[in-house]
Amino acid sequence: MQRVLRGPRGNWGVSGGCHLLAAPPLPNIPAELGSGLGRLGQALKDQLPTWGGGWGGWTPPGMPPGPRPPEEADVVVVGGGVVGWSVAYWLKVLEGQRHGMRVLVVERDPTYSRASTVLSVGGIRQQFSLPENIRMSRFSASFLRDINEHLGVPNEPPIDIQFQPSGYLFLATPQGAAGLEATVRLQREEGARVALLSPAQLKAKFPWMDTEDVAVASYGLEDEGWFDPWTLLNAFRRKAASLGVHSCAGDVRGFVTSAEDAMPRRGLAPATARIKYVHIHMPDSLEYQPVACAIVVNAAGAWAGELLRAAGLPGGLAEPPLPIQPRKRYVYSWHCPDGPGFSCPLLVDTTGAYFRRDGIAGNYLGGMSPPEEEEPDPGDLSVDHDFFQERVWPRLARRVPAFASLRPRGAWAGYYDHNAFDRNGVLGPHPKLENLFLAAGFSGHGLQHAPAAGRAVAELVVKGRYESLDLRRLGWRRLVEGEPLGEDGVV
Amino acid sequence: MWGTGRGADPLLLPPPAPSRYCGFLRDTYGDNVVAAVFTLSCGGGVRFEGQERWIRPENLWRPEVLRLRDVPVVALDLSGTPLNYNGLDNLVPLTRLQHLDLSGCPHLDDWALGRLHVFGDSLRELSVARCPRVTERGLATLHHLRELRRLDVAGVRVPSPGLVRILLEEMLPGCQVLGMDLGDGTGTDSPPPPGGEKPPA
């Protein structure tokens, strides 16, 4: 007995298999006992872990845990952070036919110990100076507002990203005032609701602030604030997995392109090539799986540039090099009982230092991006507490006198996927590798742009052009031609 | 099998028609009529400036609302209606709204509360009591409402009601906060109905 399931996307196909065939008749047992035993059996089966397939959760020692990569996939997404899973989710939404394409997400570190997503402060704002960034943020805000309609899975509890709509407050000195006002005009044209405040208005609204040397401030009134990145990442993962996205743990370290097949013309490197295989290396092992693929999406975040360098691409195919590098950023947490109250926004000072309220018990998070010449070594995620003592704290204490006495609680470090060219994301196809798409380099605002960037790349892959957001200016062409698209509001 | 079986959480179902934007009325009749028509079609009540009576959907309201088309709306009772973020499009242009009752709205969440800043100059009484999706994070956005004198937050689920009450009182110095008391997770007895006069049920 097989039932045909229908859902909002039409015919889902036949609901599988042997467990719906008519059960053999029970011999002479009262009906309640039979169904009771059936329920007991189902409950016991549900208790068993679903990992590990046929092994029932135990794998022989020496074998890598988790599912192995398949031998072929239509789209391989390298990187299992929020951008990678967003691309995978939108690919499934736009594919048009259930199980129309096989999408594989490859994540190097399933514990996410170094992933930028989960170490992020979690802010979302529309106050950017580039129109594309403003539009991506607005798209993402409306996505997050209706997150249960997009990412809700039946029979699971509703998703709560713990969004705090407190807004961003950017302060500007007299030198920067004209620039800030021009930026606010642009943001308002794009539909963002931003208010300009004078020092007197600032003092009235936020009496805990010292407004010395502040000429004007811009305050986001709606759809700005912060949320929990882990919840968003898990929501994307769960929904994408329920739509049929495969995932595996592994490190992509090699591409096999069609350049090896083509006859070399007098030793010249081929102009373009297609990636035919992706080599996924198993963790702690020498073995690797070549996965035949049609399309590769590079969502490796801070390591997007390193992926292309290490991929063993021949000759000029790796040119121009992708200028995306990991940059270490510290986030410090402290407790201050007399600090700013409930109305505290995410304040970005004239000096670049920022902080926000964390919960309601008088805790705050903050940090600062160091100047170029003082960039810390991104080799590991160790925290430099002197940076807080000497650089961040004095600046914040000058702006908020209550912070003169605070108790540091802890700190962590994470990576920005810093685009050294112009500090904006790179989205779109590679100039030389025909089936490689890139979605990385957001330089600190990748989390808030992830839903929009995922949709944009999925539209490029499925339909061949941008439909909901026109992000052509964020493509690779500007890197090749040397025309930076600057973003002033990088925090 | 969306929306059926054990997982048929009514909060997950899309809200019905009252999130439509009655923009087609705006050009002919103005913002106040748009807000009044929207509120009345949701099942709520409207009170205009200078009027003592609330207009309710049970009465014949269409001719009366048209008669008052140039009078500002000062009070809206949207308690128990399926109002949501998009439905607020109909209300945000109001400039003289003084009393807003949003208690018991099942779809009103923190994002929607973030839109109420537009009433910062006029709103004096606000109720978000018993809204299941409102949390302390949405309450933190109410600091824009400088004229607020009564805020009813009974039944709003927050982690520590006593602390949130203190933070609210600190944030809105001239405002009386009702319904969030120490040592009680869901607020105590329901406060007297705020403002205006309601006709007997």
Chai-1 contact restraints between the chains, C-beta under 6 A:
chainA,res_idxA,chainB,res_idxB,connection_type,confidence,min_distance_angstrom,max_distance_angstrom,comment,restraint_id
A,R145,B,W111,contact,1.0,0.0,6.0,A-B,restraint_1
A,N148,B,L12,contact,1.0,0.0,6.0,A-B,restraint_2
A,G152,B,L12,contact,1.0,0.0,6.0,A-B,restraint_3
A,P154,B,G7,contact,1.0,0.0,6.0,A-B,restraint_4
A,N155,B,R6,contact,1.0,0.0,6.0,A-B,restraint_5
A,N155,B,G7,contact,1.0,0.0,6.0,A-B,restraint_6
A,Q164,B,R137,contact,1.0,0.0,6.0,A-B,restraint_7
A,P165,B,D110,contact,1.0,0.0,6.0,A-B,restraint_8
A,P165,B,G114,contact,1.0,0.0,6.0,A-B,restraint_9
A,P165,B,T141,contact,1.0,0.0,6.0,A-B,restraint_10
A,S166,B,A140,contact,1.0,0.0,6.0,A-B,restraint_11
A,L221,B,H117,contact,1.0,0.0,6.0,A-B,restraint_12
A,E222,B,G114,contact,1.0,0.0,6.0,A-B,restraint_13
A,G341,B,L167,contact,1.0,0.0,6.0,A-B,restraint_14
A,G341,B,E170,contact,1.0,0.0,6.0,A-B,restraint_15
A,G341,B,M171,contact,1.0,0.0,6.0,A-B,restraint_16
A,F342,B,A140,contact,1.0,0.0,6.0,A-B,restraint_17
A,F342,B,L167,contact,1.0,0.0,6.0,A-B,restraint_18
A,F342,B,M171,contact,1.0,0.0,6.0,A-B,restraint_19
A,S343,B,H143,contact,1.0,0.0,6.0,A-B,restraint_20
A,S343,B,M171,contact,1.0,0.0,6.0,A-B,restraint_21
A,I360,B,L163,contact,1.0,0.0,6.0,A-B,restraint_22
